[in-house]
Amino acid sequence: MKKWWKPKYFYFLAAFILILSIMTVGFANSKQAIPNNPLDNTLELASSKLMVTSFDGEKEASSSKGQSSKEEESKSEENNSETAKNKNEKKPDEFDEQAKEDRLPSGTLKNPSNKENKVNQNKEEQSNQKPNDKNENSLNKPNSGNTTNQNSTQSENSSEDDHDDVEIVDGDRDDNPYFITSINNGETVSEEEYAFSITHKNEKAKVLSTIVTVNSVEVEDFTGTIQLVEGENKVTVTVLYDEPKKTVTRKYTIYLAKNDIIINTTLKKINHTTEPQFNFQADAHYNDESVAIEAYMNGTSLTKKSDGSYTVALQEGEQTVELVARYNGQEKKAQYLINYEKKQSQIQFLTDLQNGSTTSAEITFYAEATVDEENIPMTATLNGEKLKEYNHLYSDLLKEGKNLITISAQNGNDQNSLTYTIYYKKPADENNGSVIPDDKNGPIITTDLKNNLQVHGTKKNFNVWATTSDGIRIQASGVTVHNNGKAVPVIWDDAEKTSYRLELQQGKNTVVIKAWDKEGRLATKTYTVFAKNLEGGDPIGNITMSIQAPVVGLPTIIAPQSVPIYEGVNGAYVLDQFLKKNGFGYTKTGTLDASFYLASISKVGMASKLKVPADLVQKVENSTLTYDWTNFDPNSLGEFDLTSGSGWVYSVNGDFPNYGFADARFQSGDVVKIQFTLMYGRDTGFANGGGAVEK
């Protein structure tokens, strides 16, 4: 038997095994030299390891496919080596023309099986990748879109290449650095087509793509409008940015209600503010037609401004705003809450003010404002009028009834104020009315000066009628007037009364009037007058002034008008401005400062319809006056027209002063009537008209 294991057979077997081994290695190498389809590789890696951010903010990872991480790492090393050899043979994009067709203009790849699964591809950075570089974490991150057969040859900066999803919920926040929209989250509209804009905050950030979905359905070729369905619509806006690489999503809810009244407002259901004033917009429509809307706060109607907005003053705590819209018998109401929480101010006040009541017309109080014990400027107002300050002291006069004093200060954006309520009640006036003389059967003093009178300004004219107990007139020589202990001068003394002018000091003034008869019997009256001194030229109020001539058939020459008066300005200057303002000229004697007498006033045609009443004609003709009913100018009216006793007289609150306009000092609220007379004033009610007119 031959030995089969002779050496020659052994050599033959070894050669066969060697050839088989060489062929096996060659086949393996030739297979490895063929690159994989870059699209298949990219999508496989993306679907196996991509982390997806859902709308509720939770992250989900799909199950891994293929080999374990160790096997993939080993395979990656082999692929790196082979790729390095073939790197210069073909460009990655040349391996598969279908990959080019599936690539979006923005650089992302479309998944043929799922349109919404988009993965960004960065060509520029991929061309700079090194075949032998390793990244142990590459399989734990989203694939960046490599198009060559390399699962582990990601760039060292692959974390910067990936898009990190940023979830911004509810659509209301605009404090993100990416984008905002014009969508009013939660609003109700009546038209199916809804338009909105997207505003990107960072002009340098490159937008790769924008995806808009309505009720989870993507809007094809979004150009600014979407179609809504009846009821609730969930809208998402997703923007992919390149620099920095971010995927930002915002969510909104919009309601569609056709054939219904829709109220649109900037109010939220619950609004919080730390400001005392609150502004909001509100309007309504029915389909495409505007509807009138009414707004109420705590039941009180609000006024809409010209720009369509409302401004409301708030009290601390909650207030309710109700919006009401009506259309063709339909009514829609909506209620909102505004909660005002006052800011905690750093401004502190030191004051002796207190809420309460008083019988003194004058009030003086102390107040100062501080921040960290340092004084800061402050203001004080009484019933809305600013008060003057002297070393943190404020003084003024209270009006009868309710008075509001507010002290306020501002330090930068910090504001603070306090308001006090003080009620003033005048005490009983024991000096007005009957006078009990100091001596039995002594003089009787009557005056138009009022006790506890308040005067704005430094001057006040008043009259005194003094008589004996049996009614005989006591002239100025039998009367004295003192104010705060100083004698008060006489303006004018006539057969009826004596006129005086008070020079008042700020606050309380004490006026004492005394009269005595020939027997030396004495009567005394004391008055308290409160004054609010003002700077020269400051307004002290308004009077009502008019010009009338009913005695010649012209009841109204200038109708009653409100006229401002000023501290230190006498009646002649007031009259001068009043006539000029109404287009009248005048003549006078004296000057505006002294001995002023109004001789005539003129205006074209003013007396063209002059007609003296028949009963007055009879009185004049029966008097001692001379008359000529044709003696007048149709363009003017003045002294000696028609009769020898004609001219102009004036009254203040029904009383006819015995002094001229230059000596007049009007007070706020006075009613001044300038009247034409034919009989020295007796036909106007002037009891002390001069001259004998009766037979």
C-alpha positions in Angstrom: 0.0 0.0 0.0 1.3 3.4 -1.0 1.7 6.1 1.5 -0.6 9.0 0.5 1.2 11.3 2.8 4.4 11.2 0.8 6.1 14.6 0.7 4.9 15.5 -2.7 1.3 15.2 -1.6 1.9 17.3 1.4 3.4 20.0 -0.8 0.4 19.9 -3.1 -2.1 20.2 -0.2 -0.2 23.2 1.3 -0.2 25.0 -2.0 -4.0 24.4 -2.4 -4.7 25.9 1.1 -2.5 28.9 0.3 -4.2 29.6 -3.0 -7.6 29.3 -1.3 -6.6 31.8 1.5 -5.3 34.3 -1.0 -8.6 34.2 -3.0 -10.6 34.6 0.2 -8.6 37.7 1.3 -8.9 39.2 -2.1 -12.6 38.8 -2.3 -13.1 40.4 1.1 -10.9 43.4 0.2 -12.6 43.9 -3.1 -16.0 43.9 -1.4 -14.8 46.4 1.2 -13.5 48.7 -1.5 -17.1 49.4 -2.8 -18.6 52.4 -0.9 -22.1 52.1 0.6 -25.0 54.2 -0.6 -24.6 57.5 1.4 -28.3 58.0 1.6 -28.9 54.5 3.0 -26.1 55.0 5.5 -27.3 58.5 6.6 -30.9 57.5 7.1 -30.0 54.3 8.9 -27.9 56.1 11.4 -30.4 59.0 11.8 -33.3 56.6 12.4 -31.4 54.5 14.8 -30.0 57.2 17.1 -31.7 60.6 16.4 -33.2 62.2 19.6 -36.6 63.9 18.8 -38.0 66.7 20.9 -41.8 66.3 21.1 -44.2 69.2 21.5 -44.7 68.4 25.2 -40.9 68.7 25.7 -40.2 65.0 26.4 -37.4 63.3 24.5 -37.8 59.8 22.8 -35.1 57.6 21.3 -35.9 55.0 18.6 -34.6 51.5 19.1 -31.0 50.9 17.8 -30.5 49.0 14.6 -27.5 46.9 13.4 -24.4 46.0 15.4 -23.5 46.7 19.0 -21.4 49.8 19.7 -18.2 47.7 19.9 -18.8 46.0 16.6 -19.7 49.4 15.0 -16.5 50.9 16.4 -14.4 48.1 15.0 -16.2 48.4 11.7 -15.6 52.2 11.8 -11.9 51.7 12.1 -11.9 49.4 9.1 -14.0 51.7 7.1 -11.7 54.7 8.0 -8.8 52.8 6.6 -10.5 51.8 3.4 -12.0 55.3 2.9 -8.6 56.8 3.1 -7.5 54.7 0.2 -10.4 55.6 -2.0 -10.9 59.2 -0.9 -9.4 60.7 -4.1 -11.1 58.3 -6.5 -14.7 59.7 -6.4 -16.5 62.5 -4.6 -19.2 61.4 -2.2 -22.0 63.0 -4.2 -21.1 60.9 -7.2 -22.0 57.6 -5.6 -25.7 58.0 -5.8 -27.7 60.4 -8.0 -30.9 59.7 -6.1 -29.3 61.3 -3.0 -28.9 64.5 -5.0 -32.5 64.5 -6.0 -33.7 63.9 -2.4 -31.6 66.8 -1.0 -33.7 69.9 -0.1 -32.5 73.4 -1.3 -31.7 74.2 2.3 -29.3 71.3 2.6 -31.5 68.8 4.5 -32.3 65.3 3.2 -35.8 64.0 2.7 -36.8 60.6 4.1 -38.8 58.9 1.3 -40.9 57.0 3.9 -41.6 60.0 6.3 -41.9 63.5 4.9 -41.6 65.2 8.3 -38.3 63.4 9.2 -35.6 65.9 8.0 -31.9 65.6 8.7 -29.5 68.5 8.1 -26.5 67.8 5.8 -23.4 69.9 6.0 -21.3 69.5 2.9 -18.6 72.0 3.6 -17.6 70.5 7.0 -17.8 66.9 5.7 -15.2 67.6 3.0 -12.8 68.5 5.8 -13.2 65.3 7.9 -10.2 63.1 8.5 -10.6 59.4 7.8 -8.6 58.3 10.7 -10.3 60.6 13.3 -12.4 58.8 15.9 -15.3 60.2 18.0 -16.4 57.8 20.7 -19.7 59.7 21.2 -20.6 59.8 17.5 -23.1 57.1 17.7 -24.9 58.8 20.6 -25.7 62.0 18.7 -27.9 62.8 15.7 -26.2 62.1 12.4 -25.0 65.3 10.7 -25.8 64.1 7.2 -22.5 62.5 6.0 -22.8 61.1 2.4 -19.8 58.7 2.5 -19.7 55.2 4.0 -18.5 56.2 7.4 -20.5 55.9 10.6 -17.7 56.8 13.0 -15.8 59.5 11.1 -17.9 62.4 12.3 -16.1 65.8 12.6 -14.5 66.7 15.9 -17.1 69.5 16.0 -20.1 67.3 15.3 -21.9 68.7 18.4 -21.8 72.1 16.8 -23.1 70.7 13.5 -26.3 69.2 15.1 -29.6 71.1 15.5 -30.6 71.4 19.2 -34.4 71.6 19.4 -35.6 74.5 21.5 -39.2 74.3 22.7 -41.0 77.6 23.3 -44.5 76.8 24.5 -47.8 78.5 24.2 -46.7 81.1 21.6 -47.0 84.0 24.0 -43.4 84.5 25.0 -41.3 86.9 23.0 -38.2 86.9 25.2 -36.5 84.2 23.0 -33.6 85.3 20.8 -35.0 83.6 17.7 -38.3 84.7 16.2 -41.8 85.9 17.0 -45.0 85.9 15.0 -48.0 88.2 14.7 -50.3 85.4 15.8 -52.5 86.4 18.8 -52.4 83.2 20.8 -55.9 82.0 21.9 -57.8 84.5 19.7 -61.1 83.7 18.0 -61.6 84.7 14.3 -64.5 84.4 11.9 -62.6 83.8 8.6 -61.1 80.5 7.5 -58.1 82.2 5.9 -55.7 83.4 8.6 -52.7 85.5 7.7 -49.7 86.1 10.0 -46.0 87.1 9.7 -42.8 85.8 11.1 -40.2 88.2 12.5 -36.7 86.9 13.0 -34.9 88.6 15.8 -31.3 87.9 14.8 -30.6 89.2 11.4 -27.4 87.3 11.2 -29.0 83.9 11.8 -29.4 82.1 8.5 -32.8 80.4 8.1 -32.5 77.0 6.5 -36.2 76.2 6.4 -39.6 77.1 7.9 -42.3 74.5 8.6 -45.9 75.5 9.5 -48.4 72.9 10.5 -52.2 73.2 11.3 -53.6 70.5 13.3 -50.5 68.4 12.7 -50.8 68.7 8.9 -47.9 70.6 7.2 -48.8 73.6 5.1 -47.4 73.2 1.6 -45.5 76.2 0.3 -46.3 78.4 3.2 -46.5 82.1 2.0 -48.1 83.8 5.0 -51.6 82.4 5.2 -53.2 79.2 6.6 -56.6 77.7 6.4 -58.5 77.1 9.6 -61.3 74.7 10.5 -64.3 75.4 12.6 -63.5 75.3 16.3 -60.0 74.8 17.8 -56.9 74.9 15.6 -53.4 73.9 16.8 -50.7 75.8 14.9 -47.0 75.2 15.1 -44.2 77.2 13.5 -40.8 75.6 13.3 -37.7 77.3 12.0 -34.3 75.7 11.3 -31.4 78.0 11.7 -27.9 77.5 10.4 -25.9 79.9 12.6 -26.3 79.0 15.4 -27.7 75.6 14.5 -31.1 75.5 16.2 -34.5 74.1 15.5 -37.0 76.4 17.2 -40.7 75.6 17.6 -43.6 77.8 18.8 -47.1 76.6 19.4 -50.4 78.5 19.2 -54.1 77.9 19.4 -56.6 79.8 17.2 -60.3 79.3 17.2 -62.6 79.7 14.2 -66.2 80.7 14.8 -68.1 81.7 11.6 -71.4 83.7 11.8 -70.7 84.8 15.4 -69.7 88.0 17.1 -66.0 88.0 17.8 -64.4 90.2 20.5 -60.7 90.9 20.0 -58.7 92.5 22.9 -55.2 92.7 24.3 -56.7 91.8 27.7 -55.9 88.4 29.1 -58.4 86.5 31.3 -56.3 87.5 34.3 -54.0 90.5 34.0 -51.4 91.5 36.6 -49.8 95.0 36.8 -47.9 97.1 39.3 -48.8 100.4 37.5 -51.8 102.5 38.7 -52.9 103.0 35.1 -53.7 100.2 32.6 -54.1 100.4 28.8 -55.8 97.9 26.6 -57.3 97.6 23.1 -60.7 96.1 22.3 -62.9 95.8 19.2 -65.5 93.4 17.7 -66.6 92.1 14.4 -69.1 89.8 12.8 -67.5 87.9 10.0 -65.8 90.8 8.1 -68.1 93.5 9.5 -67.1 95.8 12.4 -69.4 95.7 15.5 -69.8 98.4 18.1 -68.3 97.5 21.5 -68.8 98.8 25.0 -66.4 98.5 27.9 -67.1 98.6 31.6 -64.9 98.4 34.7 -66.6 97.4 37.9 -69.9 98.4 36.2 -68.8 101.9 35.2 -68.7 102.7 31.5 -65.3 103.4 30.0 -64.6 105.9 27.3 -62.8 104.8 24.1 -60.0 107.0 23.0 -59.5 108.2 19.4 -56.9 105.5 18.7 -59.3 102.8 19.8 -57.7 102.1 23.2 -58.9 102.4 26.8 -57.0 103.8 29.8 -58.3 102.9 33.3 -57.2 104.1 36.7 -56.8 101.2 39.1 -57.4 100.7 42.8 -55.3 98.1 44.6 -56.6 94.6 44.3 -58.9 93.1 41.6 -61.1 94.9 39.2 -63.4 93.4 36.6 -63.5 94.6 33.0 -66.5 93.5 30.9 -66.7 93.9 27.1 -70.1 93.8 25.4 -70.7 93.6 21.7 -74.1 93.5 19.9 -75.1 92.7 16.3 -78.6 92.1 14.9 -80.1 91.1 18.2 -77.1 88.9 19.1 -75.0 89.8 22.2 -71.5 88.7 23.2 -70.0 89.4 26.6 -66.5 88.7 27.9 -65.1 89.4 31.3 -61.4 89.9 32.4 -59.7 90.5 35.7 -57.0 93.1 36.3 -55.1 92.7 39.5 -53.1 95.8 40.6 -50.4 95.2 43.2 -48.7 98.5 44.1 -44.9 98.5 43.9 -43.2 98.7 47.2 -41.7 102.2 47.2 -38.5 103.3 48.8 -39.9 106.8 49.2 -41.0 107.6 52.8 -43.1 110.6 53.9 -42.9 112.5 57.2 -46.0 114.6 57.8 -48.4 115.8 60.5 -51.4 115.5 58.2 -54.3 113.4 59.4 -57.8 112.6 58.0 -60.5 114.4 59.9 -62.6 117.6 60.1 -62.1 121.2 61.2 -63.9 124.5 61.6 -60.9 126.5 60.6 -60.7 127.6 57.0 -56.9 127.8 57.1 -54.7 124.7 57.1 -51.0 124.5 57.7 -49.1 121.2 57.7 -45.6 119.8 57.6 -44.4 117.3 55.0 -41.1 116.0 53.6 -40.1 113.0 51.4 -36.9 110.9 52.0 -35.1 108.0 50.4 -32.6 106.3 52.8 -33.1 109.2 55.2 -32.0 111.7 52.5 -34.5 114.4 51.4 -35.8 114.4 47.9 -38.1 117.0 46.1 -41.8 116.5 46.7 -45.1 118.3 45.8 -48.3 118.9 47.7 -51.7 119.7 46.2 -55.0 120.8 47.7 -58.0 119.8 45.6 -55.7 119.5 42.6 -53.9 122.9 43.0 -50.2 122.9 43.8 -49.2 124.4 47.2 -46.2 126.5 47.9 -43.5 125.2 50.3 -41.6 127.1 53.0 -39.1 124.9 54.9 -41.3 121.8 54.5 -44.4 123.8 55.6 -47.5 124.2 53.4 -50.4 126.5 54.0 -53.7 127.2 52.2 -57.5 127.6 52.6 -60.0 124.8 52.7 -63.2 124.9 50.8 -66.4 124.1 52.6 -67.1 120.4 52.6 -64.6 117.7 51.4 -61.0 118.6 50.7 -58.3 116.3 49.3 -54.6 116.9 50.1 -52.1 114.8 48.2 -48.4 114.6 48.8 -46.2 112.9 46.2 -42.6 112.4 45.2 -40.6 110.7 42.5 -37.1 109.2 42.6 -36.1 107.9 39.2 -38.8 105.4 38.2 -39.9 105.1 41.8 -43.1 107.0 42.7 -45.1 107.3 45.9 -48.0 109.4 47.1 -50.4 109.7 50.0 -53.8 111.4 50.0 -55.7 112.8 53.1 -59.4 113.8 53.3 -60.3 116.8 55.5 -63.8 118.2 55.9 -64.2 121.9 56.6 -67.4 123.2 58.2 -67.9 126.9 58.7 -68.6 127.9 62.3 -71.8 129.7 63.2 -71.7 133.3 62.0 -72.6 135.3 65.0 -71.6 138.7 63.6 -74.0 138.7 60.6 -77.5 139.9 61.3 -78.7 142.0 64.2 -76.1 143.8 66.2 -76.3 144.2 69.9 -74.6 147.6 70.6 -72.1 148.1 73.3 -74.3 150.8 74.6 -78.1 150.7 74.8 -79.6 152.5 71.9 -76.2 152.7 70.2 -75.4 152.6 66.5 -76.3 149.8 64.1 -73.5 148.4 61.8 -74.4 146.6 58.6 -71.8 145.4 56.1 -71.4 143.1 53.1 -68.3 141.6 54.7 -68.8 137.9 55.7 -67.4 136.2 58.6 -64.9 133.3 57.8 -64.7 134.7 54.3 -62.0 133.2 52.0 -60.2 135.6 49.7 -57.9 134.6 46.9 -55.4 137.5 46.6 -54.3 140.3 48.9 -57.1 142.9 48.4 -60.8 142.9 49.3 -63.3 145.8 48.9 -66.3 145.9 51.2 -69.0 148.4 52.3 -70.3 149.6 55.7 -73.8 151.0 56.3 -73.7 152.6 59.8 -76.7 154.3 61.3 -77.9 155.6 64.7 -80.5 153.5 66.5 -83.2 155.7 64.9 -81.8 155.2 61.3 -79.8 158.3 60.8 -76.7 157.8 58.5 -73.3 157.9 60.3 -70.6 159.1 57.9 -67.0 157.8 57.7 -65.9 160.2 60.4 -68.0 158.2 62.9 -66.7 154.8 61.8 -63.3 153.0 62.1 -62.1 149.8 60.6 -59.0 147.9 61.6 -57.4 144.8 60.1 -54.9 143.0 62.3 -54.7 146.2 64.4 -53.9 148.5 61.5 -56.4 151.2 60.2 -58.1 150.4 56.9 -58.4 153.4 54.5 -61.7 154.6 53.0 -62.2 154.3 49.3 -65.3 156.4 49.0 -67.9 157.9 51.3 -71.4 159.1 50.2 -74.8 159.6 51.5 -75.6 155.9 51.5 -72.5 153.9 52.5 -68.7 154.0 53.1 -66.4 151.7 51.1 -63.1 150.2 52.4 -60.3 148.1 50.9 -58.6 145.4 53.0 -54.9 144.6 52.6 -54.8 141.0 53.7 -52.0 138.8 54.9 -51.7 135.1 54.2 -54.0 133.1 56.4 -56.2 134.5 59.2 -57.1 138.2 59.3 -59.1 139.9 62.1 -61.3 142.8 61.0 -62.9 145.1 63.7 -65.5 147.7 62.7 -66.6 150.3 65.2 -69.2 153.1 64.9 -70.4 155.7 67.4 -73.1 158.3 67.5 -73.1 161.9 68.6 -73.9 160.8 72.2 -70.8 158.7 72.2 -72.6 155.4 72.3 -70.5 152.6 70.6 -71.1 149.5 68.5 -68.5 146.9 67.5 -68.5 144.0 65.0 -65.5 141.6 64.5 -64.9 139.4 61.5 -62.4 136.7 60.5 -61.2 136.8 56.9 -58.9 134.1 55.5 -56.6 135.0 52.6 -54.6 133.0 50.1 -51.8 135.3 48.9 -50.8 135.0 45.3 -47.9 136.3 43.3 -48.6 139.4 41.3 -50.0 138.6 37.9 -51.2 135.1 39.0 -54.9 134.2 38.2 -57.1 134.2 41.2 -60.3 133.0 39.5 -63.0 134.0 37.1 -65.9 136.5 37.1 -69.0 136.7 34.9 -69.2 140.0 33.0 -71.9 141.3 30.6 -73.0 144.6 29.0 -76.7 145.4 28.9 -79.0 148.3 27.8 -82.6 147.3 28.3 -83.6 150.9 28.9 -83.1 151.6 25.2 -84.4 148.3 23.9 -81.0 146.5 23.8 -81.2 143.9 26.5 -78.0 142.2 25.4 -75.0 144.0 24.0 -72.4 141.5 25.2 -73.9 138.3 26.7 -72.5 137.1 30.0 -69.0 135.6 29.7 -66.5 134.1 32.0 -63.5 136.4 32.4 -60.2 135.6 34.2 -59.0 137.9 36.9 -55.5 138.3 38.2 -53.8 139.3 41.5 -52.9 143.0 41.5 -55.1 143.9 38.4 -57.9 146.3 39.0 -61.3 146.4 37.4 -60.4 149.0 34.7 -57.9 146.7 33.1 -60.4 143.8 33.2 -63.0 146.0 31.5 -60.5 147.2 28.9 -59.6 143.6 27.9 -63.3 142.5 27.9 -64.4 145.2 25.5 -61.4 144.7 23.1 -61.9 141.0 23.1 -65.5 141.4 21.9 -64.7 144.0 19.2 -65.8 147.1 21.0 -64.1 150.5 21.3 -64.6 152.9 24.2 -63.9 156.4 25.5 -63.1 157.3 29.1 -62.0 159.9 31.5 -59.1 159.3 33.9 -56.7 156.4 33.4 -56.8 152.7 33.9 -55.0 153.2 37.2 -57.0 156.1 38.7 -60.3 158.0 38.3 -61.4 155.8 35.5 -64.9 156.6 34.1 -66.4 154.7 31.2 -67.9 157.5 29.0 -69.1 155.5 25.9 -68.7 152.2 24.0 -68.8 151.8 20.3 -69.3 149.2 17.5 -70.7 149.6 14.0 -74.5 149.3 14.1 -74.7 148.6 17.9 -77.5 151.2 18.5 -79.2 151.0 15.1 -82.2 149.3 16.6 -82.4 151.6 19.7 -85.9 152.0 21.1 -86.9 153.4 24.5 -89.8 151.6 26.2 -93.0 153.8 26.3 -93.3 153.7 30.2 -89.7 154.9 30.5 -90.2 157.7 28.0 -93.1 158.8 30.2 -91.0 158.8 33.3 -88.2 160.8 31.7 -90.6 163.3 30.3 -92.2 163.8 33.7 -88.8 164.3 35.4 -86.5 167.3 35.6 -84.1 165.7 33.0 -83.7 167.2 29.6 -84.1 164.8 26.7 -83.9 164.5 22.9 -85.0 161.1 21.6 -83.0 161.7 18.3 -79.8 162.6 20.0 -77.7 159.4 19.6 -75.2 157.7 17.3 -76.3 154.3 15.8 -72.7 153.1 16.2 -72.1 154.1 19.8 -73.8 154.6 23.2 -72.6 156.9 26.0 -73.2 159.7 28.4 -75.7 162.4 27.5 -77.2 160.3 24.7 -81.0 160.9 24.6 -81.1 162.4 28.1 -79.0 164.6 30.4 -78.9 161.7 33.0 -77.7 159.0 30.7 -74.4 157.0 30.9 -72.9 153.7 32.1 -73.1 152.3 35.6 -72.0 148.9 36.9 -73.0 146.5 39.7 -71.1 143.7 41.5 -73.3 140.9 42.8 -76.3 143.3 42.7 -74.6 146.1 44.5 -73.7 149.4 42.7 -70.3 150.5 44.0 -69.7 154.2 44.7 -66.2 154.1 43.2 -65.0 153.6 39.6 -63.4 150.6 37.8 -59.9 151.6 38.8 -60.7 151.1 42.4 -62.6 147.9 41.9 -61.0 144.6 43.1 -63.1 141.7 41.8 -63.2 138.3 43.6 -63.6 134.9 41.9 -67.3 134.2 41.4 -68.4 137.8 41.2 -71.2 138.7 38.8 -70.4 142.1 37.1 -73.1 143.8 35.0 -72.4 147.0 33.1 -75.7 148.8 32.3 -76.8 151.8 30.4 -79.0 154.3 32.2 -81.2 157.2 31.2 -81.9 158.5 34.8 -78.6 158.5 36.7 -79.0 154.8 37.4 -82.4 154.9 39.0 -83.9 153.0 36.0 -81.4 150.2 36.6 -81.9 149.7 40.3 -79.1 152.0 41.4 -80.7 153.4 44.5 -78.2 156.3 45.0 -78.3 157.7 41.5 -77.2 161.3 41.5 -79.3 164.3 40.5 -83.0 165.2 41.0 -85.0 163.3 38.5 -88.4 163.2 40.0 -90.8 166.2 40.1 
